Structure formats: C-alpha cells, structure tokens
Amino acid sequence: MESRVAKTLENHKKGYNCCQAVACAYCDLVGMDEATLFRAAEAFGAGMGGMETTCGAVSGAVLLAGLKNSGGDLENPRTKGGSYRLSKQIVDGFRKKNTTVVCKELKGVETKQVLRSCDGCIEDAAALVEEILFAE
C-alpha cells in the first residue's frame, strides 16, 4: 500500500477534524464509504469535543483498528481481544513518540507548552495505522 499520510493532511486542510482526517483516508481499506465514516468520526475531534481527553487522530486510528479487525458477529463477538491489542499498540506507539495521548496536554492548554501540532498528531497516527494495521 502506498502511504496515505499526505492524504490525511489534505483531509485536515479541507476542514475534517483530526479523527475524520485519519479515519477517512483509509475508509476503503475497512470497507466503509467515506461519508459514513466521516459522520461516525465527527464527535471524536478536539479530544472528543473539548480537548479534555484522547487526541482525535489517535481516536481515528483506533476506530480503524476496530473496523479492520472486528468479525462483526453480533451473536458471538469473539474479536474484541484482537481489536484491543491493536488499539493498545496504536496508543502505546503514539504515547512513546509524544509522551501523552491527551489532546489538551498535546496542545499545551494548561502548560502553554505545545508538545505536538494537530498536523503532527495526524501524521503520527497515520504512520501507526500504516505500520500496525496495513503493513504488507
């Protein structure tokens, strides 16, 4: 697969939030149309709507992990463990690079020390998506 990191940044420049920017760049690889994934990811931007919690770019990457891994079996859900492992790899990888996954900490809301720009977070999350979920 050719890298789509540049596509995630294009999405962000078009006005997609950080979660949408990451998730929508890979929608075809998880069998979802872009408009539906855009809608599903909308409330996850800005640290889940208020910068208080998980970075939207990380949320987008984790959303993709579930979409890629889930068996979708409503009667006998057996794929959660694998999805959780992928999610943990993404979160741990992002935290290792940036020291935190919390939006307000990344943006320096309280400390006035920006750890990573939104574009940087999007690039990092997209790189982890490609490395963990879609490496060939």
N, CA, C and O atoms as CSV, one atom per row, in Angstrom:
chain,resi,resn,atom,element,x,y,z
A,1,MET,N,N,0.832,-1.178,0.000
A,1,MET,CA,C,0.000,0.000,0.000
A,1,MET,C,C,0.884,1.251,0.000
A,1,MET,O,O,1.848,1.353,0.758
A,2,GLU,N,N,0.538,2.166,-0.843
A,2,GLU,CA,C,1.225,3.457,-0.867
A,2,GLU,C,C,0.782,4.275,0.352
A,2,GLU,O,O,-0.388,4.245,0.734
A,3,SER,N,N,1.703,4.987,0.945
A,3,SER,CA,C,1.395,5.783,2.129
A,3,SER,C,C,0.284,6.800,1.848
A,3,SER,O,O,0.218,7.401,0.775
A,4,ARG,N,N,-0.571,6.968,2.835
A,4,ARG,CA,C,-1.666,7.931,2.732
A,4,ARG,C,C,-1.529,9.061,3.757
A,4,ARG,O,O,-2.485,9.794,4.011
A,5,VAL,N,N,-0.355,9.195,4.333
A,5,VAL,CA,C,-0.147,10.255,5.328
A,5,VAL,C,C,-0.467,11.620,4.715
A,5,VAL,O,O,-1.116,12.447,5.356
A,6,ALA,N,N,-0.023,11.858,3.497
A,6,ALA,CA,C,-0.308,13.143,2.839
A,6,ALA,C,C,-1.816,13.338,2.664
A,6,ALA,O,O,-2.310,14.458,2.790
A,7,LYS,N,N,-2.543,12.273,2.379
A,7,LYS,CA,C,-3.994,12.334,2.238
A,7,LYS,C,C,-4.653,12.746,3.555
A,7,LYS,O,O,-5.625,13.502,3.551
A,8,THR,N,N,-4.129,12.253,4.684
A,8,THR,CA,C,-4.706,12.636,5.977
A,8,THR,C,C,-4.548,14.140,6.206
A,8,THR,O,O,-5.451,14.789,6.734
A,9,LEU,N,N,-3.408,14.687,5.810
A,9,LEU,CA,C,-3.175,16.131,5.971
A,9,LEU,C,C,-4.047,16.940,5.016
A,9,LEU,O,O,-4.526,18.016,5.372
A,10,GLU,N,N,-4.253,16.427,3.807
A,10,GLU,CA,C,-5.177,17.084,2.865
A,10,GLU,C,C,-6.586,17.121,3.452
A,10,GLU,O,O,-7.276,18.137,3.360
A,11,ASN,N,N,-7.007,16.015,4.053
A,11,ASN,CA,C,-8.329,15.961,4.679
A,11,ASN,C,C,-8.445,17.035,5.765
A,11,ASN,O,O,-9.455,17.733,5.852
A,12,HIS,N,N,-7.429,17.157,6.569
A,12,HIS,CA,C,-7.444,18.140,7.665
A,12,HIS,C,C,-7.522,19.566,7.102
A,12,HIS,O,O,-8.250,20.408,7.628
A,13,LYS,N,N,-6.782,19.823,6.051
A,13,LYS,CA,C,-6.816,21.148,5.422
A,13,LYS,C,C,-8.191,21.468,4.831
A,13,LYS,O,O,-8.567,22.635,4.724
A,14,LYS,N,N,-8.944,20.420,4.444
A,14,LYS,CA,C,-10.296,20.611,3.901
A,14,LYS,C,C,-11.311,20.875,5.010
A,14,LYS,O,O,-12.470,21.173,4.720
A,15,GLY,N,N,-10.902,20.773,6.265
A,15,GLY,CA,C,-11.818,21.024,7.365
A,15,GLY,C,C,-12.236,19.797,8.155
A,15,GLY,O,O,-13.013,19.912,9.104
A,16,TYR,N,N,-11.737,18.626,7.784
A,16,TYR,CA,C,-12.019,17.427,8.566
A,16,TYR,C,C,-11.369,17.610,9.941
A,16,TYR,O,O,-10.291,18.196,10.039
A,17,ASN,N,N,-12.012,17.116,11.000
A,17,ASN,CA,C,-11.340,17.142,12.290
A,17,ASN,C,C,-10.240,16.078,12.288
A,17,ASN,O,O,-10.117,15.315,11.330
A,18,CYS,N,N,-9.454,16.025,13.341
A,18,CYS,CA,C,-8.298,15.120,13.357
A,18,CYS,C,C,-8.700,13.654,13.223
A,18,CYS,O,O,-8.030,12.887,12.531
A,19,CYS,N,N,-9.784,13.263,13.876
A,19,CYS,CA,C,-10.266,11.887,13.777
A,19,CYS,C,C,-10.727,11.574,12.357
A,19,CYS,O,O,-10.367,10.542,11.790
A,20,GLN,N,N,-11.518,12.465,11.794
A,20,GLN,CA,C,-12.007,12.273,10.429
A,20,GLN,C,C,-10.852,12.247,9.428
A,20,GLN,O,O,-10.856,11.447,8.492
A,21,ALA,N,N,-9.878,13.111,9.624
A,21,ALA,CA,C,-8.749,13.193,8.696
A,21,ALA,C,C,-8.029,11.854,8.593
A,21,ALA,O,O,-7.674,11.413,7.500
A,22,VAL,N,N,-7.815,11.213,9.737
A,22,VAL,CA,C,-7.131,9.920,9.743
A,22,VAL,C,C,-8.062,8.820,9.243
A,22,VAL,O,O,-7.723,8.103,8.302
A,23,ALA,N,N,-9.217,8.682,9.857
A,23,ALA,CA,C,-10.103,7.549,9.540
A,23,ALA,C,C,-10.535,7.546,8.075
A,23,ALA,O,O,-10.526,6.502,7.424
A,24,CYS,N,N,-10.912,8.710,7.562
A,24,CYS,CA,C,-11.442,8.760,6.193
A,24,CYS,C,C,-10.393,8.461,5.124
A,24,CYS,O,O,-10.743,8.018,4.030
A,25,ALA,N,N,-9.137,8.691,5.414
A,25,ALA,CA,C,-8.082,8.401,4.433
A,25,ALA,C,C,-7.948,6.905,4.152
A,25,ALA,O,O,-7.385,6.516,3.128
A,26,TYR,N,N,-8.458,6.070,5.048
A,26,TYR,CA,C,-8.317,4.621,4.915
A,26,TYR,C,C,-9.672,3.919,4.808
A,26,TYR,O,O,-9.745,2.698,4.948
A,27,CYS,N,N,-10.748,4.677,4.561
A,27,CYS,CA,C,-12.104,4.114,4.596
A,27,CYS,C,C,-12.258,2.915,3.662
A,27,CYS,O,O,-12.899,1.929,4.028
A,28,ASP,N,N,-11.687,2.985,2.478
A,28,ASP,CA,C,-11.839,1.886,1.524
A,28,ASP,C,C,-11.182,0.602,2.023
A,28,ASP,O,O,-11.607,-0.494,1.659
A,29,LEU,N,N,-10.153,0.731,2.849
A,29,LEU,CA,C,-9.445,-0.451,3.345
A,29,LEU,C,C,-10.197,-1.167,4.462
A,29,LEU,O,O,-9.863,-2.299,4.811
A,30,VAL,N,N,-11.214,-0.510,5.024
A,30,VAL,CA,C,-12.029,-1.144,6.065
A,30,VAL,C,C,-13.465,-1.362,5.594
A,30,VAL,O,O,-14.344,-1.691,6.391
A,31,GLY,N,N,-13.697,-1.174,4.287
A,31,GLY,CA,C,-14.994,-1.467,3.706
A,31,GLY,C,C,-16.106,-0.507,4.086
A,31,GLY,O,O,-17.264,-0.907,4.202
A,32,MET,N,N,-15.761,0.752,4.280
A,32,MET,CA,C,-16.777,1.732,4.653
A,32,MET,C,C,-16.692,2.919,3.718
A,32,MET,O,O,-15.602,3.336,3.326
A,33,ASP,N,N,-17.854,3.466,3.359
A,33,ASP,CA,C,-17.821,4.632,2.498
A,33,ASP,C,C,-17.403,5.858,3.327
A,33,ASP,O,O,-17.635,5.919,4.535
A,34,GLU,N,N,-16.793,6.809,2.659
A,34,GLU,CA,C,-16.211,7.956,3.347
A,34,GLU,C,C,-17.255,8.790,4.094
A,34,GLU,O,O,-16.997,9.245,5.208
A,35,ALA,N,N,-18.411,8.992,3.503
A,35,ALA,CA,C,-19.432,9.823,4.153
A,35,ALA,C,C,-19.893,9.215,5.479
A,35,ALA,O,O,-20.088,9.939,6.454
A,36,THR,N,N,-20.067,7.902,5.523
A,36,THR,CA,C,-20.488,7.244,6.761
A,36,THR,C,C,-19.403,7.324,7.817
A,36,THR,O,O,-19.684,7.612,8.980
A,37,LEU,N,N,-18.170,7.072,7.419
A,37,LEU,CA,C,-17.064,7.140,8.376
A,37,LEU,C,C,-16.852,8.578,8.851
A,37,LEU,O,O,-16.537,8.806,10.019
A,38,PHE,N,N,-17.021,9.534,7.960
A,38,PHE,CA,C,-16.925,10.954,8.323
A,38,PHE,C,C,-17.940,11.277,9.424
A,38,PHE,O,O,-17.607,11.929,10.413
A,39,ARG,N,N,-19.160,10.821,9.242
A,39,ARG,CA,C,-20.209,11.074,10.236
A,39,ARG,C,C,-19.903,10.371,11.551
A,39,ARG,O,O,-20.075,10.960,12.618
A,40,ALA,N,N,-19.450,9.117,11.492
A,40,ALA,CA,C,-19.155,8.354,12.710
A,40,ALA,C,C,-18.018,8.972,13.510
A,40,ALA,O,O,-17.992,8.865,14.736
A,41,ALA,N,N,-17.084,9.612,12.832
A,41,ALA,CA,C,-15.890,10.160,13.491
A,41,ALA,C,C,-16.060,11.604,13.958
A,41,ALA,O,O,-15.181,12.140,14.633
A,42,GLU,N,N,-17.166,12.233,13.612
A,42,GLU,CA,C,-17.306,13.669,13.843
A,42,GLU,C,C,-17.152,14.098,15.304
A,42,GLU,O,O,-16.502,15.109,15.571
A,43,ALA,N,N,-17.713,13.382,16.229
A,43,ALA,CA,C,-17.689,13.808,17.630
A,43,ALA,C,C,-16.374,13.493,18.341
A,43,ALA,O,O,-16.196,13.874,19.498
A,44,PHE,N,N,-15.460,12.810,17.674
A,44,PHE,CA,C,-14.189,12.435,18.292
A,44,PHE,C,C,-13.094,13.479,18.117
A,44,PHE,O,O,-12.013,13.340,18.689
A,45,GLY,N,N,-13.359,14.519,17.337
A,45,GLY,CA,C,-12.359,15.561,17.137
A,45,GLY,C,C,-12.193,16.414,18.374
A,45,GLY,O,O,-13.040,16.405,19.268
A,46,ALA,N,N,-11.099,17.152,18.420
A,46,ALA,CA,C,-10.795,18.069,19.529
A,46,ALA,C,C,-10.837,17.352,20.869
A,46,ALA,O,O,-11.452,17.830,21.822
A,47,GLY,N,N,-10.180,16.209,20.932
A,47,GLY,CA,C,-10.134,15.471,22.190
A,47,GLY,C,C,-11.514,15.067,22.661
A,47,GLY,O,O,-11.845,15.232,23.835
A,48,MET,N,N,-12.315,14.544,21.759
A,48,MET,CA,C,-13.703,14.149,21.982
A,48,MET,C,C,-14.568,15.349,22.310
A,48,MET,O,O,-15.386,15.325,23.229
A,49,GLY,N,N,-14.364,16.398,21.532
A,49,GLY,CA,C,-15.245,17.544,21.585
A,49,GLY,C,C,-14.863,18.651,22.529
A,49,GLY,O,O,-15.556,19.668,22.571
A,50,GLY,N,N,-13.799,18.512,23.290
A,50,GLY,CA,C,-13.465,19.584,24.211
A,50,GLY,C,C,-12.024,19.619,24.667
A,50,GLY,O,O,-11.700,20.317,25.628
A,51,MET,N,N,-11.161,18.891,24.009
A,51,MET,CA,C,-9.728,18.837,24.287
A,51,MET,C,C,-9.374,18.187,25.621
A,51,MET,O,O,-8.200,18.156,25.988
A,52,GLU,N,N,-10.326,17.684,26.332
A,52,GLU,CA,C,-10.065,17.121,27.651
A,52,GLU,C,C,-9.545,15.685,27.615
A,52,GLU,O,O,-8.918,15.226,28.570
A,53,THR,N,N,-9.800,14.981,26.523
A,53,THR,CA,C,-9.449,13.559,26.520
A,53,THR,C,C,-8.622,13.179,25.298
A,53,THR,O,O,-7.833,13.986,24.806
A,54,THR,N,N,-8.794,11.975,24.814
A,54,THR,CA,C,-7.929,11.394,23.794
A,54,THR,C,C,-7.902,12.196,22.503
A,54,THR,O,O,-8.940,12.611,21.987
A,55,CYS,N,N,-6.715,12.400,22.002
A,55,CYS,CA,C,-6.467,13.075,20.728
A,55,CYS,C,C,-7.337,12.454,19.631
A,55,CYS,O,O,-7.436,11.232,19.522
A,56,GLY,N,N,-7.961,13.306,18.828
A,56,GLY,CA,C,-8.820,12.829,17.757
A,56,GLY,C,C,-8.089,11.965,16.742
A,56,GLY,O,O,-8.655,10.998,16.233
A,57,ALA,N,N,-6.843,12.298,16.442
A,57,ALA,CA,C,-6.080,11.500,15.477
A,57,ALA,C,C,-5.875,10.076,15.996
A,57,ALA,O,O,-5.964,9.111,15.237
A,58,VAL,N,N,-5.601,9.954,17.290
A,58,VAL,CA,C,-5.466,8.631,17.905
A,58,VAL,C,C,-6.820,7.920,17.879
A,58,VAL,O,O,-6.886,6.726,17.587
A,59,SER,N,N,-7.881,8.635,18.179
A,59,SER,CA,C,-9.222,8.042,18.132
A,59,SER,C,C,-9.537,7.509,16.737
A,59,SER,O,O,-10.123,6.435,16.601
A,60,GLY,N,N,-9.153,8.251,15.707
A,60,GLY,CA,C,-9.372,7.803,14.339
A,60,GLY,C,C,-8.617,6.526,14.026
A,60,GLY,O,O,-9.135,5.631,13.358
A,61,ALA,N,N,-7.388,6.449,14.516
A,61,ALA,CA,C,-6.584,5.244,14.299
A,61,ALA,C,C,-7.194,4.045,15.017
A,61,ALA,O,O,-7.230,2.943,14.471
A,62,VAL,N,N,-7.671,4.258,16.234
A,62,VAL,CA,C,-8.294,3.178,16.999
A,62,VAL,C,C,-9.620,2.758,16.363
A,62,VAL,O,O,-9.947,1.571,16.336
A,63,LEU,N,N,-10.371,3.711,15.861
A,63,LEU,CA,C,-11.607,3.400,15.141
A,63,LEU,C,C,-11.312,2.477,13.963
A,63,LEU,O,O,-12.037,1.510,13.726
A,64,LEU,N,N,-10.255,2.778,13.235
A,64,LEU,CA,C,-9.864,1.933,12.110
A,64,LEU,C,C,-9.461,0.534,12.569
A,64,LEU,O,O,-9.731,-0.443,11.871
A,65,ALA,N,N,-8.824,0.423,13.722
A,65,ALA,CA,C,-8.424,-0.892,14.242
A,65,ALA,C,C,-9.651,-1.776,14.440
A,65,ALA,O,O,-9.639,-2.949,14.067
A,66,GLY,N,N,-10.703,-1.218,15.022
A,66,GLY,CA,C,-11.917,-1.999,15.211
A,66,GLY,C,C,-12.580,-2.359,13.902
A,66,GLY,O,O,-13.033,-3.488,13.714
A,67,LEU,N,N,-12.636,-1.397,12.993
A,67,LEU,CA,C,-13.260,-1.671,11.696
A,67,LEU,C,C,-12.492,-2.727,10.908
A,67,LEU,O,O,-13.090,-3.543,10.207
A,68,LYS,N,N,-11.186,-2.708,11.025
A,68,LYS,CA,C,-10.374,-3.690,10.300
A,68,LYS,C,C,-10.460,-5.073,10.934
A,68,LYS,O,O,-10.543,-6.078,10.228
A,69,ASN,N,N,-10.441,-5.128,12.257
A,69,ASN,CA,C,-10.305,-6.409,12.938
A,69,ASN,C,C,-11.617,-7.095,13.304
A,69,ASN,O,O,-11.675,-8.324,13.341
A,70,SER,N,N,-12.647,-6.342,13.568
A,70,SER,CA,C,-13.885,-6.932,14.075
A,70,SER,C,C,-14.489,-7.935,13.099
A,70,SER,O,O,-14.528,-7.713,11.889
A,71,GLY,N,N,-14.953,-9.030,13.656
A,71,GLY,CA,C,-15.652,-10.024,12.852
A,71,GLY,C,C,-17.093,-9.628,12.588
A,71,GLY,O,O,-17.740,-10.180,11.698
A,72,GLY,N,N,-17.602,-8.667,13.362
A,72,GLY,CA,C,-18.963,-8.198,13.161
A,72,GLY,C,C,-20.047,-9.200,13.537
A,72,GLY,O,O,-21.200,-9.050,13.134
A,73,ASP,N,N,-19.682,-10.217,14.305
A,73,ASP,CA,C,-20.638,-11.252,14.687
A,73,ASP,C,C,-21.394,-10.798,15.941
A,73,ASP,O,O,-20.869,-10.883,17.051
A,74,LEU,N,N,-22.613,-10.322,15.759
A,74,LEU,CA,C,-23.399,-9.787,16.862
A,74,LEU,C,C,-23.820,-10.868,17.856
A,74,LEU,O,O,-24.013,-10.578,19.036
A,75,GLU,N,N,-23.960,-12.086,17.401
A,75,GLU,CA,C,-24.400,-13.189,18.269
A,75,GLU,C,C,-23.256,-13.806,19.063
A,75,GLU,O,O,-23.474,-14.367,20.136
A,76,ASN,N,N,-22.056,-13.704,18.545
A,76,ASN,CA,C,-20.912,-14.333,19.214
A,76,ASN,C,C,-19.663,-13.474,18.995
A,76,ASN,O,O,-18.770,-13.862,18.242
A,77,PRO,N,N,-19.596,-12.329,19.637
A,77,PRO,CA,C,-18.456,-11.427,19.422
A,77,PRO,C,C,-17.166,-12.006,20.017
A,77,PRO,O,O,-17.011,-12.102,21.234
A,78,ARG,N,N,-16.260,-12.383,19.135
A,78,ARG,CA,C,-15.026,-13.031,19.576
A,78,ARG,C,C,-13.762,-12.259,19.213
A,78,ARG,O,O,-12.659,-12.691,19.549
A,79,THR,N,N,-13.904,-11.143,18.542
A,79,THR,CA,C,-12.710,-10.466,18.026
A,79,THR,C,C,-12.258,-9.285,18.876
A,79,THR,O,O,-11.290,-8.608,18.529
A,80,LYS,N,N,-12.952,-9.031,19.995
A,80,LYS,CA,C,-12.608,-7.875,20.834
A,80,LYS,C,C,-11.158,-7.888,21.280
A,80,LYS,O,O,-10.474,-6.867,21.207
A,81,GLY,N,N,-10.685,-9.034,21.741
A,81,GLY,CA,C,-9.314,-9.124,22.251
A,81,GLY,C,C,-8.294,-8.676,21.220
A,81,GLY,O,O,-7.367,-7.934,21.545
A,82,GLY,N,N,-8.452,-9.116,19.991
A,82,GLY,CA,C,-7.533,-8.708,18.923
A,82,GLY,C,C,-7.628,-7.228,18.630
A,82,GLY,O,O,-6.618,-6.566,18.391
A,83,SER,N,N,-8.843,-6.710,18.650
A,83,SER,CA,C,-9.025,-5.264,18.427
A,83,SER,C,C,-8.392,-4.463,19.558
A,83,SER,O,O,-7.765,-3.431,19.317
A,84,TYR,N,N,-8.553,-4.936,20.791
A,84,TYR,CA,C,-7.946,-4.243,21.933
A,84,TYR,C,C,-6.423,-4.246,21.821
A,84,TYR,O,O,-5.772,-3.251,22.139
A,85,ARG,N,N,-5.858,-5.363,21.371
A,85,ARG,CA,C,-4.394,-5.431,21.213
A,85,ARG,C,C,-3.904,-4.425,20.166
A,85,ARG,O,O,-2.898,-3.744,20.370
A,86,LEU,N,N,-4.622,-4.340,19.053
A,86,LEU,CA,C,-4.250,-3.363,18.024
A,86,LEU,C,C,-4.374,-1.942,18.560
A,86,LEU,O,O,-3.504,-1.104,18.324
A,87,SER,N,N,-5.447,-1.679,19.275
A,87,SER,CA,C,-5.664,-0.363,19.869
A,87,SER,C,C,-4.528,-0.015,20.828
A,87,SER,O,O,-4.015,1.104,20.807
A,88,LYS,N,N,-4.142,-0.958,21.658
A,88,LYS,CA,C,-3.053,-0.730,22.619
A,88,LYS,C,C,-1.737,-0.430,21.901
A,88,LYS,O,O,-0.982,0.446,22.322
A,89,GLN,N,N,-1.470,-1.149,20.830
A,89,GLN,CA,C,-0.250,-0.885,20.062
A,89,GLN,C,C,-0.257,0.547,19.515
A,89,GLN,O,O,0.763,1.235,19.558
A,90,ILE,N,N,-1.387,0.986,19.010
A,90,ILE,CA,C,-1.502,2.337,18.460
A,90,ILE,C,C,-1.302,3.371,19.562
A,90,ILE,O,O,-0.503,4.296,19.414
A,91,VAL,N,N,-2.023,3.214,20.660
A,91,VAL,CA,C,-1.935,4.168,21.768
A,91,VAL,C,C,-0.524,4.189,22.342
A,91,VAL,O,O,0.034,5.261,22.577
A,92,ASP,N,N,0.055,3.019,22.568
A,92,ASP,CA,C,1.414,2.955,23.117
A,92,ASP,C,C,2.425,3.591,22.169
A,92,ASP,O,O,3.325,4.303,22.613
A,93,GLY,N,N,2.287,3.344,20.880
A,93,GLY,CA,C,3.205,3.930,19.901
A,93,GLY,C,C,3.100,5.442,19.869
A,93,GLY,O,O,4.113,6.136,19.787
A,94,PHE,N,N,1.888,5.951,19.931
A,94,PHE,CA,C,1.682,7.402,19.924
A,94,PHE,C,C,2.233,8.020,21.207
A,94,PHE,O,O,2.901,9.053,21.163
A,95,ARG,N,N,1.957,7.397,22.338
A,95,ARG,CA,C,2.442,7.906,23.624
A,95,ARG,C,C,3.973,7.887,23.673
A,95,ARG,O,O,4.591,8.809,24.206
A,96,LYS,N,N,4.575,6.848,23.123
A,96,LYS,CA,C,6.045,6.757,23.114
A,96,LYS,C,C,6.646,7.932,22.352
A,96,LYS,O,O,7.666,8.483,22.764
A,97,LYS,N,N,6.031,8.308,21.266
A,97,LYS,CA,C,6.547,9.409,20.450
A,97,LYS,C,C,6.232,10.778,21.049
A,97,LYS,O,O,7.036,11.702,20.928
A,98,ASN,N,N,5.073,10.918,21.692
A,98,ASN,CA,C,4.595,12.238,22.107
A,98,ASN,C,C,4.404,12.429,23.612
A,98,ASN,O,O,4.005,13.510,24.045
A,99,THR,N,N,4.674,11.426,24.395
A,99,THR,CA,C,4.556,11.392,25.865
A,99,THR,C,C,3.130,11.338,26.394
A,99,THR,O,O,2.939,11.031,27.570
A,100,THR,N,N,2.135,11.621,25.586
A,100,THR,CA,C,0.740,11.609,26.019
A,100,THR,C,C,-0.173,11.405,24.817
A,100,THR,O,O,0.232,11.612,23.673
A,101,VAL,N,N,-1.408,10.996,25.091
A,101,VAL,CA,C,-2.432,10.914,24.054
A,101,VAL,C,C,-3.578,11.887,24.347
A,101,VAL,O,O,-4.586,11.889,23.641
A,102,VAL,N,N,-3.426,12.702,25.373
A,102,VAL,CA,C,-4.468,13.639,25.787
A,102,VAL,C,C,-4.332,14.938,25.004
A,102,VAL,O,O,-3.278,15.575,25.016
A,103,CYS,N,N,-5.397,15.321,24.329
A,103,CYS,CA,C,-5.382,16.483,23.444
A,103,CYS,C,C,-4.909,17.746,24.164
A,103,CYS,O,O,-4.018,18.435,23.665
A,104,LYS,N,N,-5.476,18.061,25.310
A,104,LYS,CA,C,-5.116,19.321,25.968
A,104,LYS,C,C,-3.657,19.339,26.416
A,104,LYS,O,O,-3.056,20.409,26.512
A,105,GLU,N,N,-3.083,18.173,26.690
A,105,GLU,CA,C,-1.663,18.102,27.030
A,105,GLU,C,C,-0.806,18.281,25.785
A,105,GLU,O,O,0.215,18.968,25.821
A,106,LEU,N,N,-1.221,17.664,24.684
A,106,LEU,CA,C,-0.503,17.822,23.422
A,106,LEU,C,C,-0.495,19.274,22.964
A,106,LEU,O,O,0.497,19.759,22.420
A,107,LYS,N,N,-1.603,19.956,23.188
A,107,LYS,CA,C,-1.757,21.353,22.752
A,107,LYS,C,C,-1.257,22.360,23.787
A,107,LYS,O,O,-1.243,23.559,23.510
A,108,GLY,N,N,-0.847,21.903,24.976
A,108,GLY,CA,C,-0.320,22.792,25.999
A,108,GLY,C,C,-1.352,23.752,26.570
A,108,GLY,O,O,-1.021,24.883,26.927
A,109,VAL,N,N,-2.595,23.308,26.655
A,109,VAL,CA,C,-3.669,24.181,27.131
A,109,VAL,C,C,-3.348,24.747,28.515
A,109,VAL,O,O,-3.535,25.940,28.753
A,110,GLU,N,N,-2.876,23.916,29.413
A,110,GLU,CA,C,-2.582,24.379,30.775
A,110,GLU,C,C,-1.135,24.809,30.949
A,110,GLU,O,O,-0.852,25.718,31.729
A,111,THR,N,N,-0.221,24.176,30.238
A,111,THR,CA,C,1.211,24.451,30.419
A,111,THR,C,C,1.745,25.527,29.484
A,111,THR,O,O,2.835,26.057,29.701
A,112,LYS,N,N,0.978,25.853,28.438
A,112,LYS,CA,C,1.407,26.772,27.373
A,112,LYS,C,C,2.616,26.237,26.609
A,112,LYS,O,O,3.313,26.995,25.933
A,113,GLN,N,N,2.862,24.941,26.716
A,113,GLN,CA,C,3.963,24.262,26.015
A,113,GLN,C,C,3.358,23.240,25.052
A,113,GLN,O,O,2.940,22.160,25.470
A,114,VAL,N,N,3.315,23.582,23.773
A,114,VAL,CA,C,2.759,22.672,22.768
A,114,VAL,C,C,3.735,21.528,22.544
A,114,VAL,O,O,4.898,21.744,22.202
A,115,LEU,N,N,3.244,20.301,22.742
A,115,LEU,CA,C,4.074,19.121,22.522
A,115,LEU,C,C,4.037,18.670,21.067
A,115,LEU,O,O,5.033,18.169,20.545
A,116,ARG,N,N,2.879,18.848,20.404
A,116,ARG,CA,C,2.734,18.391,19.016
A,116,ARG,C,C,1.567,19.135,18.389
A,116,ARG,O,O,0.518,19.283,19.016
A,117,SER,N,N,1.736,19.602,17.167
A,117,SER,CA,C,0.658,20.262,16.426
A,117,SER,C,C,-0.385,19.234,16.012
A,117,SER,O,O,-0.124,18.032,16.039
A,118,CYS,N,N,-1.556,19.703,15.633
A,118,CYS,CA,C,-2.584,18.782,15.118
A,118,CYS,C,C,-2.062,18.045,13.889
A,118,CYS,O,O,-2.228,16.830,13.786
A,119,ASP,N,N,-1.438,18.756,12.962
A,119,ASP,CA,C,-0.886,18.080,11.780
A,119,ASP,C,C,0.136,17.025,12.185
A,119,ASP,O,O,0.160,15.939,11.605
A,120,GLY,N,N,0.968,17.321,13.155
A,120,GLY,CA,C,1.950,16.349,13.637
A,120,GLY,C,C,1.280,15.125,14.235
A,120,GLY,O,O,1.702,13.994,13.991
A,121,CYS,N,N,0.226,15.357,15.026
A,121,CYS,CA,C,-0.516,14.238,15.611
A,121,CYS,C,C,-1.152,13.378,14.525
A,121,CYS,O,O,-1.140,12.150,14.607
A,122,ILE,N,N,-1.704,14.029,13.513
A,122,ILE,CA,C,-2.322,13.309,12.396
A,122,ILE,C,C,-1.272,12.480,11.663
A,122,ILE,O,O,-1.517,11.319,11.337
A,123,GLU,N,N,-0.122,13.060,11.405
A,123,GLU,CA,C,0.966,12.313,10.744
A,123,GLU,C,C,1.380,11.102,11.575
A,123,GLU,O,O,1.545,10.003,11.046
A,124,ASP,N,N,1.545,11.311,12.877
A,124,ASP,CA,C,1.974,10.212,13.746
A,124,ASP,C,C,0.932,9.101,13.789
A,124,ASP,O,O,1.278,7.923,13.698
A,125,ALA,N,N,-0.340,9.464,13.928
A,125,ALA,CA,C,-1.400,8.458,13.975
A,125,ALA,C,C,-1.500,7.703,12.651
A,125,ALA,O,O,-1.678,6.485,12.639
A,126,ALA,N,N,-1.386,8.421,11.547
A,126,ALA,CA,C,-1.451,7.772,10.233
A,126,ALA,C,C,-0.276,6.817,10.028
A,126,ALA,O,O,-0.446,5.728,9.479
A,127,ALA,N,N,0.900,7.219,10.462
A,127,ALA,CA,C,2.067,6.334,10.345
A,127,ALA,C,C,1.846,5.055,11.155
A,127,ALA,O,O,2.219,3.970,10.708
A,128,LEU,N,N,1.248,5.170,12.331
A,128,LEU,CA,C,0.960,3.988,13.148
A,128,LEU,C,C,-0.107,3.117,12.493
A,128,LEU,O,O,-0.010,1.891,12.546
A,129,VAL,N,N,-1.115,3.716,11.881
A,129,VAL,CA,C,-2.139,2.972,11.149
A,129,VAL,C,C,-1.472,2.132,10.063
A,129,VAL,O,O,-1.766,0.947,9.906
A,130,GLU,N,N,-0.584,2.759,9.330
A,130,GLU,CA,C,0.070,2.041,8.222
A,130,GLU,C,C,1.006,0.952,8.735
A,130,GLU,O,O,1.100,-0.119,8.136
A,131,GLU,N,N,1.683,1.214,9.816
A,131,GLU,CA,C,2.638,0.253,10.371
A,131,GLU,C,C,1.931,-0.920,11.061
A,131,GLU,O,O,2.341,-2.070,10.905
A,132,ILE,N,N,0.884,-0.635,11.813
A,132,ILE,CA,C,0.240,-1.664,12.640
A,132,ILE,C,C,-0.921,-2.344,11.931
A,132,ILE,O,O,-1.082,-3.560,12.037
A,133,LEU,N,N,-1.728,-1.580,11.212
A,133,LEU,CA,C,-2.941,-2.154,10.621
A,133,LEU,C,C,-2.789,-2.593,9.179
A,133,LEU,O,O,-3.395,-3.582,8.765
A,134,PHE,N,N,-1.983,-1.866,8.402
A,134,PHE,CA,C,-1.966,-2.116,6.966
A,134,PHE,C,C,-0.577,-2.410,6.396
A,134,PHE,O,O,-0.360,-2.270,5.192
A,135,ALA,N,N,0.349,-2.812,7.239
A,135,ALA,CA,C,1.666,-3.201,6.738
A,135,ALA,C,C,1.506,-4.480,5.912
A,135,ALA,O,O,0.803,-5.408,6.310
A,136,GLU,N,N,2.144,-4.507,4.803
A,136,GLU,CA,C,2.035,-5.691,3.929
A,136,GLU,C,C,3.203,-6.618,4.159
A,136,GLU,O,O,3.294,-7.666,3.521
